Amino acid sequence: MYSTLDGARNHAKQLKRILDRSGLIYQLAKCQTAVARAGGFRDWYDLATNLEGTAGPKPLFDFWGTLIQHLPVPCHLPIRSYLRDRADLSSDKAGRPEKWIRDVIPYCASLELVHRKYSSALMLGSGRGQKLRLEIVSSMLLNVEGHEDFAPRLDPETLAIVLRGQPASLLPTLAQRADFAREVDVLISLGIVRVDGEATTILAPSGSSLHDQIVRRAQSWNSQKEPEIRRYEIGGELAARLNLQLELDRAESGPKAPYDELEHRGVVVASRFSVAHEFETMQAVVDAMGPTLRTRVLSIWCDSKACAVYAVEIKLGMNHPMLAEEIRASFLSATDGFNGLTVNHGSHTEFFNPEWPEFEQEYAAIEIDKILDL
């Protein structure tokens, strides 16, 4: 993915911008380490030593897919989202990260719930001040007092939430309580809250199992934000007719393979109706791609119902401007043609209209003959 030191530096800076935009706290040095390890180096020093002054081509590899493996789990969604949408990496007018609601708020809610359930000083029966301590932690994490400039940041390694301001400025209403300052000190002494200058940090409970639970709950909340799929109820008679038509289409599509999909040379090929000759065709296309192009392709799907209509999915981060044309050329070199070809990379889609070169040549020859006869 990079062949020079400048290229590696640019990738590290790009990674830093992606995570900054999502409100994640990840130092540039850590981004550099992740980029280095994704490229097969021990660390940034190893990378810099080996790439300094070189410009030779490096073997093609799934850089982004490998990079994600070297980053904490909270970093994965922001990167995948960026690769899908290729959105602008700038911040809003107030200088705040734009994606923090999606990428940080679920961790605020998850951390609050785990603290409520497992931090002894916040649980019922923990003695004087328990209710206020819990209210302080919950109110800061969930912005109970409704600050308009609320923009928490997440440390993806420790799962700590960092807020701008001291507890009293973050919770001015609650701070009027006579025992507020004392309970904040208790929270600090217990390692639940840390105050550094004008920043307040809510720390995660210790223990890998609790950290895993925070991540799992946050991921669950994010999955619930996916757009709801609209469903329509149809009558039993219509459903039966549609199922019958589907079975007829399936039966007429040709001999079947004993599987719905298979992996061929690193590419997953799939057929709507498990048609054997469609698998043979797609495998031939994969063979025609060659190793450089093939490495970038995640899957090929054939819509048996539409007949010779294909959808190709590119690995996130592995696209380039001419890739769709190269895939089209592979189909034309390995097949007689297609009734439609879609090449997808995240939210970006390129579509090619039906092409049957031999048929088009025969049709052109017939038209020429007709003209000559005239």
C-alpha positions as a LaTeX table, in Angstrom:
\begin{tabular}{lrrr}
\hline
Residue & $x$ (\AA) & $y$ (\AA) & $z$ (\AA) \\
\hline
Met1 & 0.00 & 0.00 & 0.00 \\
Tyr2 & 2.99 & 2.27 & 0.48 \\
Ser3 & 6.47 & 2.03 & $-0.95$ \\
Thr4 & 8.13 & 5.12 & 0.52 \\
Leu5 & 8.52 & 6.63 & 3.96 \\
Asp6 & 6.45 & 9.64 & 2.90 \\
Gly7 & 3.65 & 7.30 & 1.85 \\
Ala8 & 3.71 & 5.58 & 5.25 \\
Arg9 & 3.69 & 8.98 & 7.01 \\
Asn10 & 0.66 & 10.04 & 4.98 \\
His11 & $-1.20$ & 6.86 & 5.92 \\
Ala12 & $-0.45$ & 7.41 & 9.62 \\
Lys13 & $-1.71$ & 11.00 & 9.40 \\
Gln14 & $-4.79$ & 9.87 & 7.51 \\
Leu15 & $-5.52$ & 7.28 & 10.22 \\
Lys16 & $-5.11$ & 9.98 & 12.88 \\
Arg17 & $-7.59$ & 12.25 & 11.07 \\
Ile18 & $-10.16$ & 9.44 & 10.74 \\
Leu19 & $-10.01$ & 8.68 & 14.47 \\
Asp20 & $-9.95$ & 12.37 & 15.46 \\
Arg21 & $-13.11$ & 12.94 & 13.43 \\
Ser22 & $-14.82$ & 10.20 & 15.44 \\
Gly23 & $-13.76$ & 11.64 & 18.79 \\
Leu24 & $-11.22$ & 8.90 & 19.50 \\
Ile25 & $-8.00$ & 9.73 & 21.32 \\
Tyr26 & $-5.15$ & 7.98 & 19.52 \\
Gln27 & $-1.73$ & 9.58 & 19.36 \\
Leu28 & 0.10 & 9.93 & 16.06 \\
Ala29 & 2.90 & 7.71 & 17.40 \\
Lys30 & 0.37 & 4.90 & 17.95 \\
Cys31 & $-1.03$ & 5.43 & 14.47 \\
Gln32 & 2.48 & 5.14 & 13.09 \\
Thr33 & 3.06 & 1.91 & 14.99 \\
Ala34 & $-0.20$ & 0.42 & 13.66 \\
Val35 & 0.69 & 1.46 & 10.08 \\
Ala36 & 4.15 & $-0.08$ & 10.46 \\
Arg37 & 2.82 & $-3.39$ & 11.77 \\
Ala38 & 0.16 & $-3.51$ & 9.06 \\
Gly39 & 3.02 & $-3.32$ & 6.56 \\
Gly40 & 4.88 & $-6.20$ & 8.19 \\
Phe41 & 7.39 & $-4.13$ & 10.19 \\
Arg42 & 8.09 & $-4.50$ & 13.91 \\
Asp43 & 7.54 & $-0.80$ & 14.65 \\
Trp44 & 7.87 & 2.65 & 13.12 \\
Tyr45 & 11.67 & 2.68 & 13.52 \\
Asp46 & 11.91 & $-0.60$ & 11.62 \\
Leu47 & 9.69 & 0.82 & 8.88 \\
Ala48 & 11.60 & 4.10 & 8.63 \\
Thr49 & 14.94 & 2.28 & 8.49 \\
Asn50 & 13.82 & 0.00 & 5.67 \\
Leu51 & 11.86 & 2.56 & 3.61 \\
Glu52 & 14.21 & 5.55 & 3.92 \\
Gly53 & 15.16 & 6.69 & 0.44 \\
Thr54 & 13.50 & 3.74 & $-1.31$ \\
Ala55 & 10.82 & 3.91 & $-3.95$ \\
Gly56 & 10.56 & 0.33 & $-5.17$ \\
Pro57 & 7.13 & $-1.28$ & $-5.57$ \\
Lys58 & 5.84 & $-3.37$ & $-2.70$ \\
Pro59 & 3.67 & $-6.49$ & $-3.08$ \\
Leu60 & $-0.05$ & $-5.73$ & $-3.13$ \\
Phe61 & $-1.83$ & $-6.56$ & 0.12 \\
Asp62 & $-5.03$ & $-5.71$ & 1.95 \\
Phe63 & $-3.59$ & $-2.77$ & 3.87 \\
Trp64 & $-6.78$ & $-1.54$ & 5.54 \\
Gly65 & $-7.95$ & $-5.02$ & 6.46 \\
Thr66 & $-4.55$ & $-5.73$ & 8.02 \\
Leu67 & $-4.39$ & $-2.32$ & 9.70 \\
Ile68 & $-7.71$ & $-2.86$ & 11.48 \\
Gln69 & $-6.28$ & $-6.01$ & 13.09 \\
His70 & $-3.61$ & $-3.87$ & 14.77 \\
Leu71 & $-6.05$ & $-1.36$ & 16.26 \\
Pro72 & $-8.39$ & $-1.49$ & 19.29 \\
Val73 & $-11.95$ & $-2.56$ & 18.52 \\
Pro74 & $-13.51$ & 0.94 & 18.96 \\
Cys75 & $-11.37$ & 2.08 & 16.01 \\
His76 & $-12.83$ & $-0.47$ & 13.60 \\
Leu77 & $-16.22$ & 1.14 & 12.92 \\
Pro78 & $-14.80$ & 4.61 & 12.12 \\
Ile79 & $-12.35$ & 3.12 & 9.63 \\
Arg80 & $-14.91$ & 0.90 & 7.94 \\
Ser81 & $-17.31$ & 3.84 & 7.75 \\
Tyr82 & $-14.63$ & 6.02 & 6.15 \\
Leu83 & $-13.76$ & 3.33 & 3.61 \\
Arg84 & $-17.43$ & 2.86 & 2.71 \\
Asp85 & $-18.32$ & 6.54 & 2.36 \\
Arg86 & $-14.98$ & 8.33 & 1.83 \\
Ala87 & $-16.46$ & 11.30 & 3.69 \\
Asp88 & $-14.59$ & 14.53 & 4.34 \\
Leu89 & $-12.21$ & 14.36 & 7.31 \\
Ser90 & $-12.78$ & 17.92 & 8.51 \\
Ser91 & $-14.41$ & 18.88 & 11.80 \\
Asp92 & $-17.50$ & 21.01 & 12.27 \\
Lys93 & $-17.48$ & 24.81 & 12.61 \\
Ala94 & $-16.90$ & 24.59 & 16.35 \\
Gly95 & $-13.83$ & 22.42 & 15.80 \\
Arg96 & $-15.51$ & 19.33 & 17.28 \\
Pro97 & $-15.23$ & 15.90 & 15.69 \\
Glu98 & $-18.22$ & 15.13 & 13.48 \\
Lys99 & $-18.76$ & 11.44 & 14.18 \\
Trp100 & $-18.53$ & 11.39 & 17.99 \\
Ile101 & $-22.25$ & 10.77 & 18.46 \\
Arg102 & $-22.05$ & 7.53 & 16.52 \\
Asp103 & $-18.61$ & 6.39 & 17.73 \\
Val104 & $-18.37$ & 7.68 & 21.33 \\
Ile105 & $-21.88$ & 7.99 & 22.78 \\
Pro106 & $-22.46$ & 4.19 & 22.75 \\
Tyr107 & $-19.32$ & 3.81 & 24.88 \\
Cys108 & $-20.54$ & 6.54 & 27.27 \\
Ala109 & $-23.82$ & 4.67 & 27.78 \\
Ser110 & $-22.09$ & 1.30 & 28.03 \\
Leu111 & $-19.51$ & 2.58 & 30.53 \\
Glu112 & $-22.27$ & 4.13 & 32.66 \\
Leu113 & $-24.18$ & 0.86 & 32.76 \\
Val114 & $-21.12$ & $-1.23$ & 33.64 \\
His115 & $-20.08$ & 1.21 & 36.38 \\
Arg116 & $-23.62$ & 1.13 & 37.76 \\
Lys117 & $-23.60$ & $-2.68$ & 37.90 \\
Tyr118 & $-20.03$ & $-3.48$ & 38.91 \\
Ser119 & $-18.34$ & $-0.52$ & 40.67 \\
Ser120 & $-18.84$ & $-1.19$ & 44.38 \\
Ala121 & $-18.71$ & 2.50 & 45.39 \\
Leu122 & $-21.69$ & 3.21 & 43.11 \\
Met123 & $-23.85$ & 0.27 & 44.17 \\
Leu124 & $-26.61$ & 0.28 & 46.76 \\
Gly125 & $-25.26$ & $-0.52$ & 50.21 \\
Ser126 & $-21.85$ & 1.05 & 49.59 \\
Gly127 & $-22.43$ & 3.60 & 52.35 \\
Arg128 & $-22.86$ & 7.30 & 52.71 \\
Gly129 & $-22.86$ & 9.28 & 49.46 \\
Gln130 & $-23.58$ & 6.30 & 47.19 \\
Lys131 & $-26.55$ & 7.89 & 45.50 \\
Leu132 & $-24.71$ & 11.14 & 44.80 \\
Arg133 & $-21.59$ & 9.35 & 43.54 \\
Leu134 & $-23.66$ & 7.38 & 41.06 \\
Glu135 & $-25.49$ & 10.53 & 40.02 \\
Ile136 & $-22.20$ & 12.33 & 39.40 \\
Val137 & $-20.80$ & 9.57 & 37.19 \\
Ser138 & $-24.05$ & 8.98 & 35.32 \\
Ser139 & $-24.72$ & 12.69 & 34.80 \\
Met140 & $-21.28$ & 13.34 & 33.33 \\
Leu141 & $-21.39$ & 10.33 & 31.00 \\
Leu142 & $-24.96$ & 10.92 & 29.83 \\
Asn143 & $-24.94$ & 14.75 & 29.78 \\
Val144 & $-27.92$ & 14.85 & 32.13 \\
Glu145 & $-27.62$ & 18.63 & 32.58 \\
Gly146 & $-27.81$ & 19.14 & 28.81 \\
His147 & $-24.65$ & 21.02 & 27.84 \\
Glu148 & $-24.79$ & 22.13 & 24.20 \\
Asp149 & $-21.01$ & 21.77 & 23.82 \\
Phe150 & $-21.03$ & 18.21 & 25.16 \\
Ala151 & $-18.48$ & 16.31 & 23.01 \\
Pro152 & $-16.88$ & 13.46 & 24.96 \\
Arg153 & $-13.77$ & 11.75 & 23.63 \\
Leu154 & $-12.91$ & 8.08 & 23.93 \\
Asp155 & $-9.58$ & 6.41 & 24.59 \\
Pro156 & $-10.05$ & 3.23 & 22.50 \\
Glu157 & $-7.40$ & 1.33 & 24.47 \\
Thr158 & $-8.53$ & 2.03 & 28.04 \\
Leu159 & $-12.21$ & 2.83 & 27.18 \\
Ala160 & $-11.94$ & 5.96 & 29.35 \\
Ile161 & $-14.19$ & 8.92 & 28.47 \\
Val162 & $-12.58$ & 12.37 & 28.54 \\
Leu163 & $-14.71$ & 15.50 & 29.03 \\
Arg164 & $-13.73$ & 19.16 & 28.76 \\
Gly165 & $-14.10$ & 20.90 & 32.11 \\
Gln166 & $-13.92$ & 20.03 & 35.80 \\
Pro167 & $-16.78$ & 18.18 & 37.54 \\
Ala168 & $-18.24$ & 21.37 & 39.02 \\
Ser169 & $-18.42$ & 23.09 & 35.61 \\
Leu170 & $-19.79$ & 19.97 & 33.95 \\
Leu171 & $-22.50$ & 19.59 & 36.60 \\
Pro172 & $-23.26$ & 23.12 & 37.89 \\
Thr173 & $-26.68$ & 22.15 & 39.25 \\
Leu174 & $-25.47$ & 19.04 & 41.05 \\
Ala175 & $-22.39$ & 20.93 & 42.28 \\
Gln176 & $-24.65$ & 23.03 & 44.51 \\
Arg177 & $-25.02$ & 20.02 & 46.79 \\
Ala178 & $-23.01$ & 20.52 & 49.99 \\
Asp179 & $-21.31$ & 17.12 & 49.73 \\
Phe180 & $-20.57$ & 17.31 & 45.99 \\
Ala181 & $-16.86$ & 18.13 & 46.32 \\
Arg182 & $-16.35$ & 15.42 & 48.95 \\
Glu183 & $-17.92$ & 12.69 & 46.78 \\
Val184 & $-15.91$ & 13.80 & 43.76 \\
Asp185 & $-12.79$ & 13.35 & 45.89 \\
Val186 & $-14.02$ & 9.87 & 46.83 \\
Leu187 & $-14.48$ & 9.00 & 43.17 \\
Ile188 & $-10.97$ & 10.27 & 42.42 \\
Ser189 & $-9.45$ & 8.28 & 45.26 \\
Leu190 & $-11.18$ & 5.11 & 44.03 \\
Gly191 & $-9.87$ & 5.52 & 40.48 \\
Ile192 & $-13.28$ & 6.08 & 38.90 \\
Val193 & $-12.70$ & 9.76 & 38.06 \\
Arg194 & $-9.52$ & 11.64 & 37.21 \\
Val195 & $-9.22$ & 15.43 & 36.99 \\
Asp196 & $-6.29$ & 16.95 & 35.08 \\
Gly197 & $-6.46$ & 20.71 & 34.70 \\
Glu198 & $-9.55$ & 21.43 & 32.60 \\
Ala199 & $-10.21$ & 17.81 & 31.67 \\
Thr200 & $-12.24$ & 15.23 & 33.58 \\
Thr201 & $-11.82$ & 11.55 & 32.76 \\
Ile202 & $-14.26$ & 8.78 & 33.66 \\
Leu203 & $-12.11$ & 5.66 & 33.88 \\
Ala204 & $-13.34$ & 2.18 & 33.02 \\
Pro205 & $-13.46$ & $-0.51$ & 35.73 \\
Ser206 & $-10.43$ & $-2.78$ & 35.72 \\
Gly207 & $-10.63$ & $-6.30$ & 34.35 \\
Ser208 & $-10.62$ & $-7.63$ & 30.81 \\
Ser209 & $-14.08$ & $-9.19$ & 31.17 \\
Leu210 & $-15.62$ & $-5.81$ & 32.05 \\
His211 & $-13.74$ & $-4.14$ & 29.18 \\
Asp212 & $-15.10$ & $-6.80$ & 26.82 \\
Gln213 & $-18.60$ & $-6.16$ & 28.15 \\
Ile214 & $-18.28$ & $-2.40$ & 27.56 \\
Val215 & $-17.18$ & $-3.00$ & 23.97 \\
Arg216 & $-19.86$ & $-5.59$ & 23.34 \\
Arg217 & $-22.65$ & $-3.38$ & 24.66 \\
Ala218 & $-21.39$ & $-0.37$ & 22.70 \\
Gln219 & $-21.25$ & $-2.40$ & 19.51 \\
Ser220 & $-24.78$ & $-3.63$ & 20.16 \\
Trp221 & $-26.05$ & $-0.07$ & 20.52 \\
Asn222 & $-24.39$ & 0.91 & 17.26 \\
Ser223 & $-25.91$ & $-2.02$ & 15.41 \\
Gln224 & $-29.34$ & $-0.86$ & 16.56 \\
Lys225 & $-28.76$ & 2.42 & 14.71 \\
Glu226 & $-28.79$ & 0.71 & 11.33 \\
Pro227 & $-31.73$ & 1.88 & 9.21 \\
Glu228 & $-34.80$ & $-0.22$ & 9.75 \\
Ile229 & $-35.77$ & $-2.42$ & 6.83 \\
Arg230 & $-39.37$ & $-1.77$ & 5.85 \\
Arg231 & $-41.45$ & $-4.91$ & 5.63 \\
Tyr232 & $-44.78$ & $-5.42$ & 3.95 \\
Glu233 & $-47.34$ & $-8.08$ & 4.74 \\
Ile234 & $-48.75$ & $-10.01$ & 1.79 \\
Gly235 & $-51.67$ & $-12.37$ & 1.66 \\
Gly236 & $-51.28$ & $-16.13$ & 1.81 \\
Glu237 & $-52.46$ & $-16.67$ & $-1.77$ \\
Leu238 & $-50.01$ & $-14.14$ & $-3.19$ \\
Ala239 & $-47.17$ & $-15.59$ & $-1.07$ \\
Ala240 & $-47.95$ & $-19.07$ & $-2.38$ \\
Arg241 & $-47.92$ & $-17.83$ & $-6.00$ \\
Leu242 & $-44.62$ & $-16.03$ & $-5.48$ \\
Asn243 & $-43.05$ & $-19.12$ & $-3.88$ \\
Leu244 & $-44.29$ & $-21.25$ & $-6.78$ \\
Gln245 & $-42.79$ & $-18.84$ & $-9.30$ \\
Leu246 & $-39.52$ & $-18.85$ & $-7.37$ \\
Glu247 & $-39.38$ & $-22.65$ & $-7.45$ \\
Leu248 & $-40.16$ & $-22.68$ & $-11.17$ \\
Asp249 & $-37.40$ & $-20.12$ & $-11.82$ \\
Arg250 & $-34.99$ & $-22.17$ & $-9.74$ \\
Ala251 & $-35.88$ & $-25.40$ & $-11.53$ \\
Glu252 & $-35.51$ & $-23.82$ & $-14.98$ \\
Ser253 & $-32.14$ & $-22.20$ & $-14.25$ \\
Gly254 & $-30.19$ & $-25.40$ & $-14.95$ \\
Pro255 & $-28.31$ & $-28.18$ & $-13.06$ \\
Lys256 & $-27.46$ & $-27.29$ & $-9.49$ \\
Ala257 & $-24.26$ & $-27.38$ & $-7.48$ \\
Pro258 & $-24.41$ & $-28.85$ & $-3.94$ \\
Tyr259 & $-23.56$ & $-25.45$ & $-2.39$ \\
Asp260 & $-24.69$ & $-21.82$ & $-2.47$ \\
Glu261 & $-21.20$ & $-20.34$ & $-2.49$ \\
Leu262 & $-17.57$ & $-21.37$ & $-2.58$ \\
Glu263 & $-14.15$ & $-19.73$ & $-2.31$ \\
His264 & $-12.01$ & $-19.82$ & $-5.43$ \\
Arg265 & $-8.46$ & $-18.44$ & $-5.28$ \\
Gly266 & $-9.39$ & $-16.15$ & $-2.40$ \\
Val267 & $-12.62$ & $-14.83$ & $-3.93$ \\
Val268 & $-16.06$ & $-15.90$ & $-2.70$ \\
Val269 & $-18.37$ & $-16.76$ & $-5.62$ \\
Ala270 & $-22.10$ & $-17.26$ & $-5.06$ \\
Ser271 & $-25.17$ & $-18.05$ & $-7.16$ \\
Arg272 & $-28.76$ & $-17.13$ & $-6.27$ \\
Phe273 & $-30.06$ & $-20.56$ & $-7.36$ \\
Ser274 & $-26.81$ & $-22.56$ & $-6.87$ \\
Val275 & $-26.48$ & $-23.04$ & $-10.64$ \\
Ala276 & $-23.47$ & $-25.17$ & $-11.54$ \\
His277 & $-22.57$ & $-23.43$ & $-14.82$ \\
Glu278 & $-22.71$ & $-20.02$ & $-13.10$ \\
Phe279 & $-20.08$ & $-21.18$ & $-10.63$ \\
Glu280 & $-17.93$ & $-22.38$ & $-13.55$ \\
Thr281 & $-18.31$ & $-19.02$ & $-15.27$ \\
Met282 & $-17.41$ & $-17.00$ & $-12.17$ \\
Gln283 & $-14.40$ & $-19.21$ & $-11.47$ \\
Ala284 & $-13.22$ & $-18.59$ & $-15.01$ \\
Val285 & $-13.57$ & $-14.84$ & $-14.43$ \\
Val286 & $-11.51$ & $-15.08$ & $-11.24$ \\
Asp287 & $-8.82$ & $-17.00$ & $-13.15$ \\
Ala288 & $-8.82$ & $-14.30$ & $-15.83$ \\
Met289 & $-8.29$ & $-11.53$ & $-13.32$ \\
Gly290 & $-4.71$ & $-12.36$ & $-12.48$ \\
Pro291 & $-3.15$ & $-12.12$ & $-9.00$ \\
Thr292 & $-2.93$ & $-8.31$ & $-8.75$ \\
Leu293 & $-6.57$ & $-7.70$ & $-9.61$ \\
Arg294 & $-7.84$ & $-10.81$ & $-7.85$ \\
Thr295 & $-6.34$ & $-9.70$ & $-4.52$ \\
Arg296 & $-8.66$ & $-6.69$ & $-4.48$ \\
Val297 & $-11.90$ & $-8.61$ & $-5.05$ \\
Leu298 & $-13.92$ & $-9.87$ & $-2.10$ \\
Ser299 & $-16.80$ & $-11.64$ & $-3.85$ \\
Ile300 & $-18.78$ & $-12.19$ & $-7.06$ \\
Trp301 & $-22.49$ & $-12.94$ & $-7.03$ \\
Cys302 & $-24.62$ & $-14.09$ & $-9.97$ \\
Asp303 & $-28.33$ & $-13.32$ & $-10.02$ \\
Ser304 & $-29.65$ & $-16.55$ & $-11.52$ \\
Lys305 & $-33.13$ & $-15.08$ & $-11.80$ \\
Ala306 & $-31.96$ & $-12.25$ & $-14.06$ \\
Cys307 & $-29.50$ & $-14.52$ & $-15.93$ \\
Ala308 & $-25.88$ & $-13.42$ & $-16.43$ \\
Val309 & $-26.23$ & $-10.42$ & $-14.12$ \\
Tyr310 & $-23.26$ & $-10.11$ & $-11.76$ \\
Ala311 & $-22.35$ & $-8.06$ & $-8.68$ \\
Val312 & $-18.70$ & $-7.73$ & $-7.66$ \\
Glu313 & $-17.71$ & $-6.52$ & $-4.17$ \\
Ile314 & $-14.30$ & $-4.88$ & $-3.71$ \\
Lys315 & $-12.46$ & $-5.16$ & $-0.41$ \\
Leu316 & $-12.76$ & $-1.94$ & 1.57 \\
Gly317 & $-9.78$ & 0.28 & 0.87 \\
Met318 & $-8.61$ & $-1.76$ & $-2.12$ \\
Asn319 & $-10.30$ & 0.23 & $-4.90$ \\
His320 & $-8.57$ & 2.35 & $-7.55$ \\
Pro321 & $-9.96$ & 4.50 & $-10.41$ \\
Met322 & $-9.59$ & 1.87 & $-13.17$ \\
Leu323 & $-10.49$ & $-1.20$ & $-11.12$ \\
Ala324 & $-14.08$ & $-1.48$ & $-12.34$ \\
Glu325 & $-12.91$ & $-1.31$ & $-15.98$ \\
Glu326 & $-10.34$ & $-4.03$ & $-15.30$ \\
Ile327 & $-13.05$ & $-6.24$ & $-13.80$ \\
Arg328 & $-15.29$ & $-5.62$ & $-16.82$ \\
Ala329 & $-12.41$ & $-6.63$ & $-19.10$ \\
Ser330 & $-11.94$ & $-9.84$ & $-17.08$ \\
Phe331 & $-15.61$ & $-10.76$ & $-17.59$ \\
Leu332 & $-15.40$ & $-10.10$ & $-21.32$ \\
Ser333 & $-12.22$ & $-12.16$ & $-21.69$ \\
Ala334 & $-13.58$ & $-15.15$ & $-19.73$ \\
Thr335 & $-17.25$ & $-15.17$ & $-20.86$ \\
Asp336 & $-19.43$ & $-14.50$ & $-23.88$ \\
Gly337 & $-20.76$ & $-11.40$ & $-22.10$ \\
Phe338 & $-23.20$ & $-10.29$ & $-19.42$ \\
Asn339 & $-26.66$ & $-8.76$ & $-18.99$ \\
Gly340 & $-25.43$ & $-6.40$ & $-16.31$ \\
Leu341 & $-22.34$ & $-5.90$ & $-14.13$ \\
Thr342 & $-22.20$ & $-3.94$ & $-10.88$ \\
Val343 & $-18.91$ & $-3.20$ & $-9.11$ \\
Asn344 & $-19.32$ & $-2.05$ & $-5.50$ \\
His345 & $-16.80$ & $-0.50$ & $-3.14$ \\
Gly346 & $-18.55$ & 0.60 & 0.05 \\
Ser347 & $-21.19$ & 3.15 & $-0.96$ \\
His348 & $-19.59$ & 3.70 & $-4.38$ \\
Thr349 & $-21.10$ & 1.73 & $-7.27$ \\
Glu350 & $-20.25$ & 1.47 & $-10.96$ \\
Phe351 & $-22.67$ & $-0.23$ & $-13.34$ \\
Phe352 & $-22.02$ & $-1.60$ & $-16.83$ \\
Asn353 & $-24.85$ & $-2.15$ & $-19.29$ \\
Pro354 & $-25.28$ & $-5.50$ & $-21.07$ \\
Glu355 & $-22.42$ & $-6.48$ & $-23.38$ \\
Trp356 & $-22.34$ & $-9.47$ & $-25.74$ \\
Pro357 & $-19.45$ & $-8.76$ & $-28.12$ \\
Glu358 & $-19.90$ & $-11.78$ & $-30.44$ \\
Phe359 & $-23.64$ & $-11.24$ & $-30.74$ \\
Glu360 & $-23.10$ & $-7.55$ & $-31.41$ \\
Gln361 & $-20.56$ & $-8.37$ & $-34.14$ \\
Glu362 & $-22.95$ & $-10.85$ & $-35.78$ \\
Tyr363 & $-25.77$ & $-8.30$ & $-35.59$ \\
Ala364 & $-23.53$ & $-5.64$ & $-37.14$ \\
Ala365 & $-22.56$ & $-8.05$ & $-39.95$ \\
Ile366 & $-26.25$ & $-8.78$ & $-40.67$ \\
Glu367 & $-27.00$ & $-5.06$ & $-40.81$ \\
Ile368 & $-24.13$ & $-4.50$ & $-43.23$ \\
Asp369 & $-25.39$ & $-7.33$ & $-45.45$ \\
Lys370 & $-28.84$ & $-5.77$ & $-45.48$ \\
Ile371 & $-27.40$ & $-2.44$ & $-46.56$ \\
Leu372 & $-25.35$ & $-4.06$ & $-49.33$ \\
Asp373 & $-28.41$ & $-5.92$ & $-50.60$ \\
Leu374 & $-30.18$ & $-2.64$ & $-50.98$ \\
\hline
\end{tabular}
